[in-house]
């Protein structure tokens, strides 16, 4: 296994990890967005 | 072979920096998931310690009036606030503006001292002078352009009183009050929101590490005296004293609800000078504290030193190297249109054709994570998370963010020249104000 191939395997693992984190943080982001909008509305009734 | 090794080192460094950012982002996400359900409640404190509010001002006639009025109207018992306004080496009408406010009938009963100062030491010199005469149990510092929100001081005191023995200082956040002025201030606003809502929150939530900002913080008066006060002439006296506090084993508590509105640079020159000063100050602190990586210092000092060394030296070098690699390849590719058979200077061997695709995917992920970090910071502030902010974040990735490289290279050169030429930094260094 040459240097390029070792690095390729490493890059695959890291990419999968970052992709997993991205999905996880996106879900957290949506939850926080929903909560902040619910709890910190500028006006009580905006209909 | 050397080219390949160089590329691998650069990429691993960038991955490591990203992993550190992700760690802090995880802390911040956990904090906001816990705290986004509850509304802030202003309850009566067990006691209201006397607070000396210090405002160091050097030629601040444009902004000082609004700041002083905001300080005098804070939600904190008036009898428990002593205000010290320093007109330090001013050549404009800062002192007169301060006097005019003090003479207003509604402030006749307030404890306000106005001091015309001619001494040296810059902002740290002012703070040390205030330290000698302050009567307060805590000193609160507000820069001349930092308008505190009504409950800013209340939240700081509440956080300090949670554990008065360990929390010798408490700090809040600063919002950009001229965020919509132009592209630069919009980018600065995003950067500041990310720093305060993600970085500060994450570091505090995970490690109980806090950093004293230049403004909107309180610090125990007796404690500052015990560590010898602020270092006169320090470019970033805030970072300097943060390290001293951590070294003593005490904590700088984060009062995330305490907010002040601060004016940010509106043109590139003012931005460049401000950030260069910050970067220089941070380099000086890193140099001064580097030895603590290897001695028996407090682990928070070691962590912070490592963090600063990584950000300002290691990761910066990796980013510069990656830019060199990228642009060298772009130049050679462009020349290849006219000169056939040119070999790219930086590329992996052709034995694995998928590696380029993986790295491209990686690059896309990094931009996505960068935008996600900005977006997560913005959603913690009602009304800030808009589609325009995402486009702005994308634009700033390729423009504003790259300015940091220029600033840090310039700061490194300046620090080296200061050392070689024995230049003194003991002068007032302030950010240009704008009449908005």
Interface residues (C-beta under 8 A of the other chain):
Chain A: X2 X3 X4 X5 X7 X8 X11 X12 X14 X15 X18 X19 X21 X22 X25 X26 X28 X29 X31 X32 X33 X35 X36 X37 X39 X40 X41 X42
Chain B: X1 X4 X5 X8 X11 X15 X18 X22 X25 X29 X32 X33 X36 X37 X38 X39 X348 X349 X351 X352 X354 X355 X358 X359 X361 X362 X365 X366 X368 X369 X372 X373 X375 X376 X379 X380 X381 X382 X383 X385
